[in-house]
């Protein structure tokens, strides 16, 4: 009996938490990210160093 009560209680509390999270008005609204001042990553065009010996 205690096991069923504890499982029902915890699942009920989880259901209430999920229900409240789903119905938040700001859940699907995000501000767009700010552009990078200096881009980073693989798409950066770097100058080719022609004086570097091949290793």
MOPAC internal coordinates of N, CA, C and O (Angstrom, degrees):
PM7 1SCF
backbone

  N    0.0000 0     0.00 0     0.00 0    0    0    0
  C    1.4556 1     0.00 0     0.00 0    1    0    0
  C    1.5264 1   110.39 1     0.00 0    2    1    0
  O    1.2310 1   120.17 1   134.92 1    3    2    1
  N    1.3289 1   117.29 1   -45.08 1    3    2    1
  C    1.4585 1   121.58 1  -179.13 1    5    3    2
  C    1.5286 1   109.91 1   -65.28 1    6    5    3
  O    1.2310 1   120.18 1   141.23 1    7    6    5
  N    1.3449 1   117.27 1   -38.77 1    7    6    5
  C    1.4555 1   120.72 1   179.38 1    9    7    6
  C    1.5244 1   111.23 1   -61.84 1   10    9    7
  O    1.2310 1   120.22 1   134.81 1   11   10    9
  N    1.3079 1   117.18 1   -45.19 1   11   10    9
  C    1.4707 1   120.79 1   179.56 1   13   11   10
  C    1.5275 1   110.93 1   -65.29 1   14   13   11
  O    1.2310 1   120.29 1   142.27 1   15   14   13
  N    1.3012 1   117.04 1   -37.73 1   15   14   13
  C    1.4625 1   120.76 1   179.16 1   17   15   14
  C    1.5285 1   110.78 1   -66.45 1   18   17   15
  O    1.2310 1   120.34 1   136.09 1   19   18   17
  N    1.3213 1   116.95 1   -43.91 1   19   18   17
  C    1.4658 1   119.47 1  -178.81 1   21   19   18
  C    1.5302 1   110.87 1   -67.89 1   22   21   19
  O    1.2310 1   119.75 1   141.61 1   23   22   21
  N    1.3155 1   118.08 1   -38.39 1   23   22   21
  C    1.4644 1   120.42 1   177.49 1   25   23   22
  C    1.5293 1   110.29 1   -66.88 1   26   25   23
  O    1.2310 1   119.84 1   136.56 1   27   26   25
  N    1.3051 1   117.91 1   -43.44 1   27   26   25
  C    1.4680 1   121.30 1   179.09 1   29   27   26
  C    1.5316 1   110.93 1   -64.40 1   30   29   27
  O    1.2310 1   120.22 1   139.95 1   31   30   29
  N    1.3145 1   117.19 1   -40.05 1   31   30   29
  C    1.4598 1   120.74 1   179.90 1   33   31   30
  C    1.5223 1   111.41 1   -65.14 1   34   33   31
  O    1.2310 1   120.16 1   132.37 1   35   34   33
  N    1.3338 1   117.29 1   -47.63 1   35   34   33
  C    1.4599 1   119.69 1  -178.12 1   37   35   34
  C    1.5215 1   111.48 1   -67.45 1   38   37   35
  O    1.2310 1   119.86 1   139.28 1   39   38   37
  N    1.3248 1   117.86 1   -40.72 1   39   38   37
  C    1.4601 1   120.07 1   177.81 1   41   39   38
  C    1.5263 1   111.35 1   -67.13 1   42   41   39
  O    1.2310 1   120.61 1   144.69 1   43   42   41
  N    1.3030 1   116.45 1   -35.31 1   43   42   41
  C    1.4684 1   119.64 1   177.07 1   45   43   42
  C    1.5181 1   111.43 1   -65.32 1   46   45   43
  O    1.2310 1   120.35 1   138.39 1   47   46   45
  N    1.3288 1   116.93 1   -41.61 1   47   46   45
  C    1.4629 1   120.03 1   178.18 1   49   47   46
  C    1.5258 1   111.37 1   -66.54 1   50   49   47
  O    1.2310 1   120.31 1   140.96 1   51   50   49
  N    1.3251 1   117.01 1   -39.04 1   51   50   49
  C    1.4685 1   120.02 1   175.44 1   53   51   50
  C    1.5249 1   111.26 1   -63.55 1   54   53   51
  O    1.2310 1   120.05 1   140.03 1   55   54   53
  N    1.3087 1   117.51 1   -39.97 1   55   54   53
  C    1.4636 1   121.55 1   177.97 1   57   55   54
  C    1.5236 1   111.16 1   -62.97 1   58   57   55
  O    1.2310 1   120.10 1   138.28 1   59   58   57
  N    1.3053 1   117.42 1   -41.72 1   59   58   57
  C    1.4699 1   121.03 1   177.66 1   61   59   58
  C    1.5240 1   110.44 1   -64.38 1   62   61   59
  O    1.2310 1   119.90 1   138.37 1   63   62   61
  N    1.3265 1   117.79 1   -41.63 1   63   62   61
  C    1.4630 1   120.86 1   179.73 1   65   63   62
  C    1.5236 1   111.14 1   -64.61 1   66   65   63
  O    1.2310 1   120.15 1   135.74 1   67   66   65
  N    1.3197 1   117.32 1   -44.26 1   67   66   65
  C    1.4694 1   120.71 1   178.85 1   69   67   66
  C    1.5164 1   110.31 1   -65.24 1   70   69   67
  O    1.2310 1   119.73 1   138.43 1   71   70   69
  N    1.3019 1   118.11 1   -41.57 1   71   70   69
  C    1.4705 1   122.41 1   179.30 1   73   71   70
  C    1.5326 1   110.62 1   -59.81 1   74   73   71
  O    1.2310 1   120.58 1   136.16 1   75   74   73
  N    1.3181 1   116.49 1   -43.84 1   75   74   73
  C    1.4673 1   119.87 1   179.57 1   77   75   74
  C    1.5215 1   111.54 1   -68.37 1   78   77   75
  O    1.2310 1   119.82 1   143.47 1   79   78   77
  N    1.3389 1   117.94 1   -36.53 1   79   78   77
  C    1.4564 1   120.53 1   178.71 1   81   79   78
  C    1.5283 1   111.81 1   -68.89 1   82   81   79
  O    1.2310 1   120.34 1   140.81 1   83   82   81
  N    1.3170 1   116.95 1   -39.19 1   83   82   81
  C    1.4625 1   120.46 1  -178.43 1   85   83   82
  C    1.5252 1   110.68 1   -65.10 1   86   85   83
  O    1.2310 1   119.60 1   143.95 1   87   86   85
  N    1.2847 1   118.37 1   -36.05 1   87   86   85
  C    1.4622 1   121.77 1  -174.36 1   89   87   86
  C    1.5265 1   114.05 1   -92.33 1   90   89   87
  O    1.2310 1   120.21 1  -164.67 1   91   90   89
  N    1.3323 1   117.21 1    15.33 1   91   90   89
  C    1.4642 1   119.44 1   174.83 1   93   91   90
  C    1.5209 1   109.55 1   -74.36 1   94   93   91
  O    1.2310 1   119.51 1   -44.18 1   95   94   93
  N    1.3298 1   118.54 1   135.82 1   95   94   93
  C    1.4720 1   119.43 1  -178.51 1   97   95   94
  C    1.5209 1   113.12 1   -71.91 1   98   97   95
  O    1.2310 1   119.46 1   154.71 1   99   98   97
  N    1.3211 1   118.64 1   -25.29 1   99   98   97
  C    1.4622 1   120.67 1  -176.79 1  101   99   98
  C    1.5278 1   112.80 1   -94.03 1  102  101   99
  O    1.2310 1   119.68 1  -167.32 1  103  102  101
  N    1.3282 1   118.22 1    12.68 1  103  102  101
  C    1.4490 1   121.17 1  -175.78 1  105  103  102
  C    1.5275 1   111.92 1   -68.10 1  106  105  103
  O    1.2310 1   119.78 1   140.37 1  107  106  105
  N    1.3352 1   118.03 1   -39.63 1  107  106  105
  C    1.4576 1   121.51 1  -176.02 1  109  107  106
  C    1.5158 1   113.34 1  -101.94 1  110  109  107
  O    1.2310 1   119.05 1  -167.77 1  111  110  109
  N    1.3032 1   119.42 1    12.23 1  111  110  109
  C    1.4571 1   121.45 1  -178.38 1  113  111  110
  C    1.5153 1   109.27 1  -114.37 1  114  113  111
  O    1.2310 1   121.37 1   -56.24 1  115  114  113
  N    1.3340 1   114.98 1   123.76 1  115  114  113
  C    1.4583 1   120.83 1   177.57 1  117  115  114
  C    1.5104 1   109.22 1  -130.29 1  118  117  115
  O    1.2310 1   120.98 1   -31.42 1  119  118  117
  N    1.3077 1   115.72 1   148.58 1  119  118  117
  C    1.4496 1   119.79 1   172.00 1  121  119  118
  C    1.5206 1   107.97 1   -78.03 1  122  121  119
  O    1.2310 1   120.29 1   -36.49 1  123  122  121
  N    1.3405 1   117.04 1   143.51 1  123  122  121
  C    1.4716 1   117.86 1   178.56 1  125  123  122
  C    1.5248 1   110.42 1   -67.07 1  126  125  123
  O    1.2310 1   120.46 1   -30.58 1  127  126  125
  N    1.3162 1   116.73 1   149.42 1  127  126  125
  C    1.4669 1   118.97 1  -179.05 1  129  127  126
  C    1.5253 1   110.79 1   -70.12 1  130  129  127
  O    1.2310 1   121.13 1   -31.20 1  131  130  129
  N    1.3283 1   115.44 1   148.80 1  131  130  129
  C    1.4540 1   120.08 1   178.09 1  133  131  130
  C    1.5277 1   109.21 1   -75.99 1  134  133  131
  O    1.2310 1   120.06 1   -39.47 1  135  134  133
  N    1.3254 1   117.50 1   140.53 1  135  134  133
  C    1.4671 1   118.62 1   179.81 1  137  135  134
  C    1.5222 1   111.26 1   -68.23 1  138  137  135
  O    1.2310 1   121.11 1   -30.12 1  139  138  137
  N    1.3233 1   115.48 1   149.88 1  139  138  137
  C    1.4568 1   120.86 1   179.43 1  141  139  138
  C    1.5232 1   109.94 1   -69.58 1  142  141  139
  O    1.2310 1   121.08 1   -38.73 1  143  142  141
  N    1.3214 1   115.54 1   141.27 1  143  142  141
  C    1.4608 1   119.94 1   175.79 1  145  143  142
  C    1.5243 1   108.89 1   -68.22 1  146  145  143
  O    1.2310 1   120.93 1   134.38 1  147  146  145
  N    1.3084 1   115.83 1   -45.62 1  147  146  145
  C    1.4568 1   122.03 1   177.05 1  149  147  146
  C    1.5279 1   106.99 1  -124.84 1  150  149  147
  O    1.2310 1   119.72 1   -62.69 1  151  150  149
  N    1.3198 1   118.14 1   117.31 1  151  150  149
  C    1.4617 1   119.11 1  -175.99 1  153  151  150
  C    1.5260 1   112.01 1   -62.81 1  154  153  151
  O    1.2310 1   121.45 1   -32.85 1  155  154  153
  N    1.3051 1   114.83 1   147.15 1  155  154  153
  C    1.4631 1   120.95 1   177.21 1  157  155  154
  C    1.5161 1   108.38 1  -127.34 1  158  157  155
  O    1.2310 1   120.39 1   -22.35 1  159  158  157
  N    1.3042 1   116.87 1   157.65 1  159  158  157
  C    1.4543 1   120.91 1   176.01 1  161  159  158
  C    1.5122 1   111.88 1   118.10 1  162  161  159
  O    1.2310 1   120.71 1    15.57 1  163  162  161
  N    1.3191 1   116.25 1  -164.43 1  163  162  161
  C    1.4495 1   122.69 1  -175.07 1  165  163  162
  C    1.5247 1   112.73 1   -78.17 1  166  165  163
  O    1.2310 1   119.35 1   160.28 1  167  166  165
  N    1.3082 1   118.85 1   -19.72 1  167  166  165
  C    1.4532 1   121.33 1  -174.52 1  169  167  166
  C    1.5289 1   113.75 1   -85.22 1  170  169  167
  O    1.2310 1   119.42 1  -175.85 1  171  170  169
  N    1.3221 1   118.71 1     4.15 1  171  170  169
  C    1.4643 1   121.46 1  -179.24 1  173  171  170
  C    1.5244 1   109.06 1   -73.12 1  174  173  171
  O    1.2310 1   120.83 1   -46.03 1  175  174  173
  N    1.3091 1   116.02 1   133.97 1  175  174  173
  C    1.4562 1   120.45 1   175.06 1  177  175  174
  C    1.5229 1   107.61 1   -89.79 1  178  177  175
  O    1.2310 1   120.96 1   -68.36 1  179  178  177
  N    1.3070 1   115.77 1   111.64 1  179  178  177
  C    1.4512 1   121.01 1  -179.62 1  181  179  178
  C    1.5216 1   108.90 1  -105.62 1  182  181  179
  O    1.2310 1   120.66 1   -31.44 1  183  182  181
  N    1.3169 1   116.33 1   148.56 1  183  182  181
  C    1.4657 1   117.68 1   177.39 1  185  183  182
  C    1.5218 1   110.69 1   -67.00 1  186  185  183
  O    1.2310 1   121.62 1   -35.59 1  187  186  185
  N    1.3212 1   114.50 1   144.41 1  187  186  185
  C    1.4662 1   120.11 1  -179.80 1  189  187  186
  C    1.5187 1   108.57 1   -85.36 1  190  189  187
  O    1.2310 1   120.64 1   -52.49 1  191  190  189
  N    1.3142 1   116.38 1   127.51 1  191  190  189
  C    1.4371 1   121.89 1   179.20 1  193  191  190
  C    1.5288 1   108.04 1   -90.67 1  194  193  191
  O    1.2310 1   120.22 1   -79.01 1  195  194  193
  N    1.2998 1   117.19 1   100.99 1  195  194  193
  C    1.4667 1   121.94 1  -176.72 1  197  195  194
  C    1.5278 1   112.36 1   -77.00 1  198  197  195
  O    1.2310 1   119.61 1   162.47 1  199  198  197
  N    1.3259 1   118.36 1   -17.53 1  199  198  197
  C    1.4641 1   121.78 1  -176.71 1  201  199  198
  C    1.5228 1   112.85 1   -85.28 1  202  201  199
  O    1.2310 1   119.98 1   173.29 1  203  202  201
  N    1.3198 1   117.65 1    -6.71 1  203  202  201
  C    1.4554 1   120.55 1  -177.79 1  205  203  202
  C    1.5278 1   110.87 1   -77.63 1  206  205  203
  O    1.2310 1   119.58 1   -54.23 1  207  206  205
  N    1.3099 1   118.40 1   125.77 1  207  206  205
  C    1.4707 1   119.85 1   179.17 1  209  207  206
  C    1.5310 1   109.74 1   -70.75 1  210  209  207
  O    1.2310 1   120.73 1   -33.62 1  211  210  209
  N    1.2907 1   116.21 1   146.38 1  211  210  209
  C    1.4710 1   120.18 1   177.59 1  213  211  210
  C    1.5066 1   109.69 1   -70.46 1  214  213  211
  O    1.2310 1   121.04 1   -44.47 1  215  214  213
  N    1.3162 1   115.62 1   135.53 1  215  214  213
  C    1.4602 1   120.21 1  -176.91 1  217  215  214
  C    1.5088 1   110.82 1   -97.40 1  218  217  215
  O    1.2310 1   120.10 1   180.00 1  219  218  217

